[in-house]
Amino acid sequence: MNAHEIDYRIYGEEMQYVEIELDPQEAVVAESGSFMMMDDGIKMETIFGDGSQNDSGFFGKILGAGRRILTGESLFITAFYNTLSGKRNVSFASPYPGKIIPIDLAECGGKFICQKDAFLCAAKGVSIGIEFSKKLGRGLFGGEGFIMEKLEGDGMAFVHAGGTTAKKELKAGEILRVDTGCIIGFTQHVNYDIEFIGGIKNSIFGGEGLFFAKLEGPGTVYIQSLPFSRLANRVIASLPRGGKSKGEGSILGGLGDFLDGDNRF
């Protein structure tokens, strides 16, 4: 085993967090901003690159850091080590409502491909790199550009998703069409491409975008019901415009503004 063997437990329903149990000298790596809490005896260390064995040596660390820049992440990642003789726990939380999905890379053939902002944490030794698209259409219209994130190794990794999640097992040749933003990730043998919806009415009035993601088996695909980009767009669309509330078109909305002191004479 290259990666540390860690135990875990996931808590919560809508706003989940994962508690990682570390044996002495075991470690877990996580993205900045995901830390929630830790027991006494856990040492936190910021490291250059992703902390995997692929980053050994100066040039390995430079390449690891470069991969992280291309996925829009920081040059550094945080490692949490258990420095005491007993078991200790450290916990990481989802950044928005949804689910945390445990991925056993050993069961995925050593590689899992995911959206570049889906990674939460992983056992130390897991390599966090990039997966370049080999097709122009996927790069231009796939919603995530030419680059997705890949997790490699034989340890546990954890990804987070928005809303409710679905797990689909695709047989060889079986096809699933998905909104591009709703993909969480998939195993390495799934063929991923972009498909034009077609039809003038669908393109202009459909309201669902011009392209689908086409996923062809064999392999496992994880889908999310509420991508963060969709949630953010709804929030932005509901913000008050021109200093007036969304209830301005109703009597109750105007009355509420008056009672709140918004209307001045």
C-alpha positions as CSV (number, residue, x, y, z in Angstrom):
1,M,0.0,0.0,0.0
2,N,1.3,3.5,-1.0
3,A,-1.4,5.5,0.7
4,H,-2.1,5.4,4.5
5,E,-5.0,3.1,5.6
6,I,-7.6,5.3,7.3
7,D,-10.9,4.7,8.9
8,Y,-13.8,7.1,8.6
9,R,-17.4,8.0,9.5
10,I,-19.7,10.4,7.8
11,Y,-22.2,12.4,9.9
12,G,-25.2,14.5,9.0
13,E,-27.8,14.6,6.3
14,E,-27.9,17.9,4.4
15,M,-24.6,19.5,5.7
16,Q,-22.4,16.5,6.2
17,Y,-18.9,16.2,7.6
18,V,-16.5,13.3,7.6
19,E,-14.5,12.2,10.6
20,I,-11.2,10.5,9.8
21,E,-9.7,8.2,12.4
22,L,-5.9,8.2,12.3
23,D,-3.6,5.6,13.8
24,P,-0.2,6.7,15.2
25,Q,1.8,8.3,12.4
26,E,-1.0,8.2,9.9
27,A,-2.0,11.3,8.0
28,V,-4.8,12.7,5.8
29,V,-4.5,15.6,3.3
30,A,-7.2,18.2,2.6
31,E,-8.0,21.3,0.6
32,S,-7.8,24.6,2.5
33,G,-11.1,25.7,3.9
34,S,-12.5,22.2,4.5
35,F,-11.1,21.7,8.1
36,M,-13.7,21.5,10.9
37,M,-12.1,20.1,14.1
38,M,-9.4,17.8,15.4
39,D,-8.3,16.0,18.6
40,D,-5.3,17.0,20.7
41,G,-2.2,15.3,19.2
42,I,-3.0,16.1,15.6
43,K,-0.2,18.1,13.9
44,M,-1.2,20.3,11.0
45,E,1.4,20.9,8.3
46,T,1.2,22.9,5.0
47,I,3.0,21.1,2.3
48,F,4.0,22.0,-1.3
49,G,2.2,20.0,-4.0
50,D,-0.2,17.2,-3.1
51,G,1.9,15.3,-0.6
52,S,1.9,12.1,-2.6
53,Q,5.0,9.9,-3.3
54,N,4.9,11.3,-6.8
55,D,6.0,14.6,-5.3
56,S,9.3,13.2,-3.9
57,G,12.2,15.4,-4.8
58,F,12.3,19.1,-5.8
59,F,11.1,18.7,-9.4
60,G,8.3,16.3,-8.3
61,K,7.0,18.9,-5.9
62,I,7.2,21.6,-8.7
63,L,5.1,19.4,-11.0
64,G,2.6,18.6,-8.3
65,A,2.2,22.2,-7.5
66,G,1.8,23.0,-11.2
67,R,-0.9,20.5,-11.6
68,R,-2.8,22.1,-8.7
69,I,-2.5,25.5,-10.3
70,L,-4.1,24.2,-13.5
71,T,-7.1,22.9,-11.6
72,G,-7.5,26.3,-10.0
73,E,-6.3,25.2,-6.5
74,S,-3.6,26.5,-4.3
75,L,0.1,25.7,-4.6
76,F,-0.2,24.1,-1.1
77,I,-2.2,21.5,0.6
78,T,-2.7,20.8,4.3
79,A,-1.6,17.5,5.9
80,F,-2.9,16.3,9.3
81,Y,-0.7,13.8,11.2
82,N,-1.4,11.8,14.3
83,T,1.7,12.4,16.5
84,L,0.6,10.4,19.6
85,S,0.5,6.7,20.4
86,G,-3.3,6.3,20.4
87,K,-6.0,6.9,17.8
88,R,-7.0,10.5,17.1
89,N,-9.7,12.0,14.9
90,V,-9.8,14.9,12.5
91,S,-13.0,16.1,10.7
92,F,-13.7,17.9,7.4
93,A,-16.9,19.6,6.3
94,S,-18.7,20.1,3.1
95,P,-18.6,23.7,1.8
96,Y,-22.3,23.8,0.9
97,P,-25.4,21.6,1.3
98,G,-25.1,18.1,-0.2
99,K,-23.3,14.8,0.3
100,I,-19.8,13.5,1.0
101,I,-19.0,10.5,-1.1
102,P,-16.2,8.0,0.0
103,I,-14.2,6.7,-3.0
104,D,-12.0,3.6,-2.5
105,L,-9.4,4.1,-5.2
106,A,-8.3,0.4,-4.9
107,E,-11.7,-0.6,-6.0
108,C,-11.7,1.9,-8.9
109,G,-8.6,0.5,-10.5
110,G,-6.4,3.1,-8.9
111,K,-7.9,6.2,-10.6
112,F,-11.0,8.3,-10.2
113,I,-11.9,11.4,-12.4
114,C,-14.0,14.2,-10.9
115,Q,-14.9,17.8,-11.3
116,K,-12.0,20.1,-10.3
117,D,-13.8,21.5,-7.2
118,A,-15.2,18.2,-5.9
119,F,-12.2,17.0,-3.9
120,L,-12.5,17.3,-0.1
121,C,-9.7,15.1,1.5
122,A,-7.8,11.9,1.1
123,A,-5.4,9.5,2.8
124,K,-1.8,10.8,2.5
125,G,-0.2,9.1,-0.5
126,V,-3.1,9.7,-2.9
127,S,-2.0,11.8,-5.9
128,I,-4.2,14.7,-6.8
129,G,-3.6,15.6,-10.5
130,I,-5.2,16.8,-13.7
131,E,-7.0,14.9,-16.4
132,F,-6.7,16.7,-19.8
133,S,-9.5,16.4,-22.3
134,K,-8.3,14.9,-25.6
135,K,-11.4,16.2,-27.5
136,L,-11.9,19.8,-28.5
137,G,-15.7,19.7,-28.1
138,R,-15.4,18.5,-24.5
139,G,-12.9,21.2,-23.7
140,L,-15.0,24.0,-25.2
141,F,-18.5,23.0,-24.1
142,G,-18.0,20.6,-21.2
143,G,-18.6,23.2,-18.5
144,E,-15.2,22.5,-16.8
145,G,-12.9,23.3,-19.7
146,F,-10.2,21.0,-20.9
147,I,-9.2,20.0,-17.3
148,M,-10.8,17.7,-14.8
149,E,-9.2,16.5,-11.6
150,K,-7.9,12.9,-11.2
151,L,-7.3,11.1,-7.9
152,E,-4.8,8.2,-8.2
153,G,-3.5,5.7,-5.7
154,D,-4.8,2.8,-3.6
155,G,-6.2,4.8,-0.6
156,M,-9.5,6.4,0.4
157,A,-10.5,9.8,-1.0
158,F,-13.6,11.9,-0.3
159,V,-15.5,14.1,-2.7
160,H,-18.4,16.4,-2.1
161,A,-21.5,17.1,-4.2
162,G,-24.5,19.4,-4.1
163,G,-28.0,18.3,-3.3
164,T,-28.9,14.6,-3.6
165,T,-26.5,12.2,-5.3
166,A,-27.1,9.2,-7.6
167,K,-24.7,6.4,-8.4
168,K,-25.1,4.7,-11.8
169,E,-23.4,1.5,-12.8
170,L,-23.0,1.5,-16.6
171,K,-22.5,-1.7,-18.5
172,A,-20.3,-1.9,-21.6
173,G,-21.8,0.3,-24.3
174,E,-24.5,1.6,-22.0
175,I,-25.0,5.4,-22.4
176,L,-26.2,8.0,-19.9
177,R,-26.8,11.7,-20.8
178,V,-26.3,14.2,-18.0
179,D,-26.3,18.0,-17.6
180,T,-22.6,18.9,-17.7
181,G,-22.6,20.6,-14.3
182,C,-24.3,17.6,-12.6
183,I,-21.4,15.2,-13.0
184,I,-19.5,14.6,-9.8
185,G,-17.0,12.0,-11.2
186,F,-16.6,8.6,-12.8
187,T,-14.2,5.7,-12.9
188,Q,-11.4,5.6,-15.4
189,H,-13.0,3.4,-18.1
190,V,-16.1,5.5,-18.6
191,N,-15.9,7.4,-21.9
192,Y,-16.9,11.0,-21.5
193,D,-17.9,13.3,-24.4
194,I,-20.1,16.3,-25.2
195,E,-23.2,15.9,-27.3
196,F,-25.2,18.8,-29.0
197,I,-28.9,18.7,-28.1
198,G,-30.0,19.6,-31.7
199,G,-33.1,21.2,-32.9
200,I,-33.7,25.0,-33.2
201,K,-36.6,25.0,-30.6
202,N,-34.6,22.9,-28.1
203,S,-31.6,25.2,-28.6
204,I,-33.4,28.5,-28.3
205,F,-36.3,27.7,-25.9
206,G,-35.3,24.6,-24.1
207,G,-33.7,26.4,-21.2
208,E,-31.3,23.5,-20.5
209,G,-28.3,24.6,-22.4
210,L,-27.0,23.5,-25.8
211,F,-25.0,20.4,-24.7
212,F,-25.3,17.2,-22.8
213,A,-22.5,15.2,-21.3
214,K,-22.5,11.7,-22.8
215,L,-21.2,9.0,-20.5
216,E,-20.6,5.5,-22.0
217,G,-19.8,2.5,-19.9
218,P,-18.5,0.3,-18.5
219,G,-17.9,2.0,-15.2
220,T,-19.5,3.9,-12.3
221,V,-20.8,7.4,-12.5
222,Y,-21.8,9.7,-9.7
223,I,-24.3,12.5,-10.3
224,Q,-25.4,15.5,-8.2
225,S,-28.8,17.1,-8.3
226,L,-27.7,20.6,-7.4
227,P,-24.3,21.8,-8.8
228,F,-23.0,24.8,-6.9
229,S,-23.0,26.9,-10.1
230,R,-26.7,26.4,-10.4
231,L,-27.3,27.3,-6.8
232,A,-25.2,30.4,-7.1
233,N,-27.1,31.5,-10.3
234,R,-30.4,31.1,-8.5
235,V,-29.2,33.2,-5.5
236,I,-27.8,35.9,-7.8
237,A,-31.1,36.0,-9.7
238,S,-33.1,36.5,-6.5
239,L,-31.0,39.4,-5.2
240,P,-32.8,42.8,-5.0
241,R,-32.4,45.0,-8.0
242,G,-32.3,48.8,-7.8
243,G,-32.5,48.7,-4.0
244,K,-36.0,47.2,-4.1
245,S,-37.0,43.8,-2.7
246,K,-38.4,40.9,-4.7
247,G,-41.8,41.5,-3.1
248,E,-42.2,45.0,-4.6
249,G,-44.9,43.8,-7.0
250,S,-47.3,42.8,-4.2
251,I,-49.3,44.7,-1.5
252,L,-47.7,42.6,1.2
253,G,-44.3,43.3,-0.1
254,G,-44.9,47.1,0.0
255,L,-46.5,46.8,3.4
256,G,-43.5,44.9,4.7
257,D,-41.1,47.5,3.4
258,F,-43.2,50.2,5.1
259,L,-43.3,48.4,8.4
260,D,-39.6,47.8,8.3
261,G,-39.0,51.5,7.8
262,D,-37.7,51.3,4.2
263,N,-40.2,53.9,3.0
264,R,-39.5,57.4,4.3
265,F,-41.5,60.5,3.7
